Amino acid sequence: MKTLKFVLPLFFLTITSFAQEKKSSQKQQPEKESLLNNEYLIAVLDTVFRAEQEPIRSRDAMIEEYGVESKQANKYQEIYKRNHIVNEKKIRDILDKYGWPDIEIIGEQGNIAICAVIQHSDNEIRIKYLPLMRKAVNEKQLNPRFLVRAEDRIATERGDLQIYGGQMKYYPETKSFNVWPIYDPVNIDKRRAKIGLGPIAEHLKRRFNFEWNLEEQIKRSEEFEKERQQNNK
């Protein structure tokens, strides 16, 4: 009987120890899964960025060489459209399930990938995720320039004057690109500086190789607003 009393406590001690080890292992598992999910998320965003941007770059190169209405440019435009359908679904799944990802996980490149897809989507999608973008900016998870770009794109799609001047449009009648008309062009640099953006002339030259002419843009904005008011009568 003395031997049995010794063996039983030892047996229960072994069972308890095993259970504790198993429980400890289960606690550690989510951390491992989280790490794998983060790595997977980064890989997905990298794939999205390349699939979204590479055909655009090729298209723009063809536009520069052969013209915006050329077959060469249209070839890459069609590739981009097909890729975007897939990319949009991936980004919507991420944002709907997890909210805006932490910049410490995805980095600036991850934000660029997400915002590029949102920017290239329909206004309905941009408007849907605008509150999430604003929240990310307020929490220092997203650079304000991405929010500004989305707000200007929403305005142009609605037929309104843009605020910060980031949106260009191809005008078939002149076969050239120009800035979508801007609200109060005289003070645009003040608005841009307030949210941490550089002068509009520098931005347009760097991004589009476009020369900013304030007097021209004042005239275009006045004509745009006059025409819009007449159409709303």
C-alpha positions in Angstrom: 0.0 0.0 0.0 2.8 2.4 0.7 4.2 1.7 -2.7 0.9 2.4 -4.3 0.5 5.7 -2.5 3.9 6.7 -3.9 3.1 5.6 -7.5 -0.3 7.3 -7.8 1.0 10.8 -6.9 3.8 10.4 -9.4 1.3 9.3 -12.0 -0.9 12.3 -11.5 2.2 14.6 -11.4 3.2 13.3 -14.8 -0.3 13.8 -16.3 -0.5 17.3 -14.9 2.9 18.2 -16.3 1.9 16.9 -19.7 -1.3 18.9 -19.6 0.5 22.0 -18.7 3.1 21.5 -21.5 0.2 21.0 -24.0 -1.6 24.1 -22.8 1.6 26.1 -23.0 2.2 24.8 -26.5 -1.4 25.8 -27.5 -0.8 29.4 -26.2 2.3 29.7 -28.3 0.6 28.5 -31.5 -1.3 31.7 -32.3 1.9 33.7 -32.1 3.4 31.5 -34.8 0.2 31.6 -36.9 0.2 35.4 -36.6 3.8 35.6 -37.8 2.9 33.4 -40.8 -0.1 35.5 -41.5 2.0 38.7 -41.5 4.5 37.1 -43.9 1.7 36.0 -46.1 0.1 39.5 -46.0 3.4 41.1 -47.1 3.7 38.6 -49.9 0.2 39.2 -51.1 0.7 43.0 -51.1 3.9 42.6 -53.0 2.2 40.5 -55.7 -0.7 43.0 -55.8 1.7 45.9 -56.3 3.6 44.3 -59.2 0.4 43.1 -60.9 -1.1 46.5 -60.6 1.8 48.8 -61.5 3.9 46.9 -64.0 1.3 47.0 -66.9 0.6 50.6 -66.1 4.3 51.5 -66.5 4.5 49.5 -69.7 1.3 51.2 -71.0 2.7 54.7 -70.1 5.9 53.9 -72.0 3.9 52.9 -75.0 1.8 56.1 -74.8 5.0 58.1 -74.8 6.3 56.3 -77.8 3.2 55.5 -79.9 0.4 57.7 -78.4 -2.4 57.2 -76.0 -4.8 55.6 -78.6 -2.2 53.2 -80.0 -2.6 49.4 -80.1 0.6 49.1 -78.1 -0.7 51.2 -75.2 -4.1 49.4 -75.3 -2.5 46.0 -75.0 -1.1 46.8 -71.6 -4.2 48.7 -70.6 -6.2 45.5 -71.0 -3.7 43.5 -69.0 -3.9 46.1 -66.2 -7.8 45.9 -66.2 -7.7 42.1 -65.8 -5.2 42.3 -63.1 -7.0 45.0 -61.2 -10.2 42.9 -60.9 -8.2 40.3 -59.0 -6.2 42.9 -57.0 -9.3 44.7 -55.9 -10.8 41.6 -54.4 -7.7 40.8 -52.5 -7.5 44.3 -51.0 -11.1 44.4 -50.1 -10.8 41.0 -48.4 -7.9 42.4 -46.3 -9.5 45.6 -45.3 -12.9 44.1 -44.6 -11.5 41.4 -42.4 -8.7 43.1 -40.6 -9.0 46.9 -41.1 -6.0 48.9 -42.1 -2.8 46.9 -41.6 -0.2 48.2 -39.2 2.6 50.0 -41.0 5.1 48.3 -38.8 4.0 45.1 -40.5 3.5 46.1 -44.2 5.7 49.1 -44.4 5.3 52.1 -46.7 5.4 49.7 -49.7 2.4 47.9 -48.4 0.5 51.1 -48.1 1.4 52.1 -51.6 0.0 48.8 -52.9 -3.3 49.1 -51.0 -3.8 52.8 -52.0 -2.9 52.2 -55.6 -5.7 49.6 -55.9 -8.2 51.9 -54.1 -7.2 54.8 -56.3 -7.8 52.7 -59.5 -11.2 51.4 -58.3 -14.6 52.9 -58.9 -15.8 55.8 -56.7 -18.0 53.5 -54.8 -15.0 51.6 -53.5 -13.0 54.8 -52.8 -15.9 56.3 -50.8 -16.4 53.1 -48.9 -12.8 53.0 -47.6 -12.3 56.7 -47.2 -13.2 56.6 -43.4 -10.7 53.8 -42.9 -8.0 55.8 -44.7 -8.8 58.9 -42.5 -8.5 56.8 -39.4 -5.2 55.3 -40.6 -3.9 58.9 -41.2 -5.0 60.1 -37.8 -3.2 57.1 -36.2 0.0 57.7 -38.2 -0.4 54.5 -40.1 -0.8 56.2 -43.5 0.8 59.1 -45.2 -1.7 62.0 -45.8 -0.7 62.1 -49.5 -2.6 58.9 -50.1 -5.8 60.3 -48.5 -5.5 63.5 -50.5 -5.1 61.6 -53.7 -8.3 59.6 -53.0 -10.3 62.7 -52.1 -9.3 64.4 -55.3 -10.2 61.4 -57.3 -13.6 61.2 -55.7 -14.2 64.8 -56.5 -13.2 64.4 -60.2 -15.4 61.4 -60.6 -18.3 63.4 -59.2 -17.6 66.2 -61.6 -16.4 68.6 -58.8 -13.3 70.8 -58.6 -10.4 69.0 -57.0 -8.8 70.4 -53.9 -5.1 69.4 -54.0 -4.3 69.1 -57.7 -3.1 65.5 -58.0 -5.5 64.4 -60.8 -4.7 64.6 -64.5 -7.1 63.9 -67.4 -6.6 63.1 -71.0 -8.6 65.5 -73.2 -9.3 63.9 -76.6 -10.2 67.2 -78.2 -6.6 68.5 -77.7 -5.0 65.0 -77.6 -3.1 66.0 -74.4 -3.2 65.7 -70.7 -4.0 68.5 -68.3 -4.8 69.0 -64.7 -8.4 68.5 -63.7 -9.8 71.9 -62.8 -8.9 73.0 -59.2 -10.7 74.9 -56.5 -9.0 78.2 -55.8 -5.8 77.5 -57.7 -4.1 80.7 -56.2 -4.0 79.1 -52.8 -3.4 75.5 -53.7 0.1 75.5 -52.3 -1.1 76.7 -48.9 -3.6 73.8 -48.8 -1.0 71.3 -49.8 1.6 72.6 -47.3 -1.0 72.4 -44.5 -1.1 68.6 -44.9 2.6 68.2 -45.6 2.7 68.2 -49.4 5.1 70.2 -51.6 4.2 72.8 -54.2 1.9 71.7 -57.0 4.4 72.7 -59.7 7.1 70.4 -58.3 4.6 67.6 -58.0 3.3 67.8 -61.5 6.7 68.2 -63.0 8.1 65.2 -61.1 5.1 62.9 -61.5 3.8 63.8 -65.0 6.5 66.0 -66.5 3.8 68.7 -66.7 4.4 72.4 -66.5 2.1 74.2 -64.1 0.8 77.6 -65.3 -1.2 79.4 -62.6 -2.9 81.8 -65.0 -4.0 79.0 -67.3 -5.3 77.0 -64.4 -7.3 79.9 -63.0 -8.9 80.4 -66.3 -9.7 76.7 -66.7 -11.2 76.5 -63.2 -13.4 79.6 -63.8 -14.7 78.2 -67.1 -15.3 74.8 -65.5 -17.3 76.3 -62.7 -19.3 78.5 -65.0 -20.2 75.6 -67.2 -21.2 73.4 -64.2 -23.5 76.1 -62.8 -25.2 76.5 -66.2 -25.7 72.8 -66.4 -27.3 72.7 -62.9 -29.9 75.3 -63.8 
